[in-house]
């Protein structure tokens, strides 16, 4: 799992959390399977009595799809979200709030299924609509732009990803620290994909400084970025800076080696540090690490 995806792990079901803005049925208790069965029944009843294009039927289908997504039934969720979106666009219109919710849910579900081209198509629509309706700097618009940038990066459209990551940073003046860090890491990874190593290093440095202040030098998330910065210096041919950065990361890893994830990271940092020592002509220091 990449740093960027890890950062974003807690946000992957953001769309599904919005599924209940217009609840179609009372909260259902019990196991996930029972909840899904109850939601399936509710959907059937609404479709039979109100029609598939009624707002309650659309909301019920969206809620069922959200339950499928939470159960890991990705393709079933996508199928229901796609049908709900088509019905919502037809009955309520492209820019209706319920249509916006369902489209975002579908975009997240495409991402969860690694269907990034299809996800990007939905985020493009959401970005355009939200910019026109809400402006560029509101959180909902920035989210659409950020996810679009992520999907562009995953589909190899690195220049487009860079443009949107940079604009998302400009528009995120009120964002919390970890959100800004996530944007900078996404931008750095896009820079790396286009061999813009110095630009990537600049972004990693800013994230590292922020995490030092926010989390401390021995926190796993701080060390991951410090390791990534050291590797970027190596790729840029900035070997002395790579040695300094990786040596500091290695010492911090050893000081916090009681954590399982940090122990695994320590091995990677040690390997990179040995390579950096060899690059600056210090083979004895490299050999001492093994």
FENZIDA-V177875 format. One record per backbone hydrogen bond with DSSP energy under -0.5 kcal/mol. CO is the residue of the C=O (numbers start at 0). NH is the residue of the N-H. E is the energy in kcal/mol with one decimal. If there is no record, write none. Layout:
((CO:NH:E) (CO:NH:E))
//
This chain:
((1:5:-2.5) (2:6:-2.5) (3:7:-1.5) (4:8:-0.6) (5:8:-1.1) (7:10:-2.0) (8:11:-1.2) (10:13:-1.7) (12:16:-1.9) (13:17:-0.8) (14:17:-1.3) (15:18:-1.6) (16:19:-0.6) (17:20:-1.5) (19:22:-0.7) (30:34:-2.6) (31:35:-2.6) (32:36:-2.3) (33:37:-2.4) (34:38:-2.3) (35:39:-2.5) (36:40:-2.2) (37:41:-2.5) (38:42:-2.4) (39:43:-2.4) (40:44:-2.4) (41:45:-2.4) (42:46:-2.6) (43:47:-2.5) (44:48:-2.1) (45:49:-3.3) (45:50:-1.1) (46:50:-0.8) (50:53:-1.4) (53:57:-2.6) (54:58:-2.5) (55:59:-2.4) (56:60:-2.4) (57:61:-2.3) (58:62:-2.4) (59:63:-2.2) (60:64:-2.6) (61:65:-2.2) (62:66:-2.0) (63:67:-2.5) (64:68:-2.4) (65:69:-2.2) (66:70:-1.5) (67:72:-2.5) (68:71:-1.3) (71:73:-1.7) (72:76:-2.4) (73:77:-2.7) (74:78:-2.4) (75:79:-2.0) (76:80:-2.8) (77:81:-2.9) (78:82:-1.9) (79:83:-2.8) (80:84:-2.8) (81:85:-2.3) (82:86:-2.4) (83:87:-2.5) (84:88:-2.8) (85:89:-2.1) (86:90:-2.8) (87:91:-3.0) (87:92:-1.3) (88:92:-0.6) (92:95:-1.1) (95:99:-2.1) (96:100:-2.2) (97:101:-2.3) (98:102:-2.7) (99:103:-2.2) (100:104:-2.4) (101:105:-2.5) (102:106:-2.4) (103:107:-2.5) (104:108:-2.3) (105:109:-2.6) (106:110:-2.1) (107:111:-2.6) (108:112:-1.6) (109:114:-3.2) (110:113:-2.2) (113:115:-1.0) (114:118:-2.1) (115:119:-2.6) (116:120:-1.6) (117:121:-1.4) (118:122:-2.4) (119:123:-2.5) (120:124:-1.4) (121:125:-2.5) (122:126:-2.9) (123:127:-2.3) (124:128:-2.6) (125:129:-2.8) (126:130:-2.4) (127:131:-1.8) (128:132:-2.3) (129:133:-3.2) (129:134:-1.3) (130:134:-0.7) (137:141:-2.3) (138:142:-2.6) (139:143:-1.9) (140:144:-2.4) (141:145:-2.9) (142:146:-2.7) (143:147:-2.1) (144:148:-2.4) (145:149:-2.3) (146:150:-2.6) (147:151:-2.6) (148:152:-2.3) (149:153:-2.2) (150:154:-1.4) (151:156:-2.8) (152:155:-1.3) (155:157:-1.4) (156:160:-2.2) (157:161:-2.6) (158:162:-2.0) (159:163:-2.0) (160:164:-2.8) (161:165:-2.6) (162:166:-2.0) (163:167:-2.5) (164:168:-2.1) (165:169:-1.9) (166:170:-2.1) (167:171:-0.6) (168:171:-0.8) (171:174:-1.7) (175:178:-0.5) (175:179:-1.9) (176:180:-2.6) (177:181:-2.0) (178:182:-2.0) (179:183:-2.5) (180:184:-2.5) (181:185:-2.4) (182:186:-2.4) (183:187:-2.7) (184:188:-2.5) (185:189:-1.8) (186:190:-2.4) (187:191:-2.5) (188:192:-1.8) (189:193:-0.8) (190:193:-1.0) (190:195:-2.8) (191:194:-1.8) (194:196:-1.3) (195:199:-2.1) (196:200:-2.7) (197:201:-2.0) (198:202:-1.6) (199:203:-2.4) (200:204:-2.6) (201:205:-1.8) (202:206:-2.1) (203:207:-2.8) (204:208:-2.5) (205:209:-1.9) (206:210:-2.6) (207:211:-2.3) (208:212:-1.6) (209:213:-2.5) (210:214:-3.1) (210:215:-1.6) (215:218:-0.9) (218:222:-2.5) (219:223:-2.4) (220:224:-1.3) (221:225:-2.2) (222:226:-2.6) (223:227:-2.2) (224:228:-2.6) (225:229:-2.2) (226:230:-2.3) (227:231:-2.1) (228:232:-2.3) (229:233:-1.9) (230:234:-2.3) (231:235:-2.0) (232:237:-2.7) (233:236:-1.2) (236:238:-1.3) (237:241:-1.9) (238:242:-2.5) (239:243:-2.2) (240:244:-2.5) (241:245:-2.8) (242:246:-2.6) (243:247:-1.9) (244:248:-2.2) (245:249:-2.6) (246:250:-2.2) (247:251:-2.2) (248:252:-2.4) (249:253:-2.4) (250:254:-1.8) (251:255:-0.8) (252:255:-0.8) (253:256:-1.1) (255:258:-1.5) (258:262:-2.2) (259:263:-1.9) (260:264:-2.1) (261:265:-2.6) (262:266:-1.3) (263:267:-1.2) (264:268:-2.7) (265:269:-2.8) (266:270:-1.9) (267:271:-2.3) (268:272:-2.8) (269:273:-2.3) (270:274:-1.8) (271:275:-2.1) (272:276:-2.6) (273:277:-2.1) (274:278:-1.9) (275:279:-1.4) (276:281:-2.9) (277:280:-1.4) (281:285:-1.8) (282:286:-2.8) (283:287:-2.0) (285:288:-1.2) (286:289:-1.8))
//
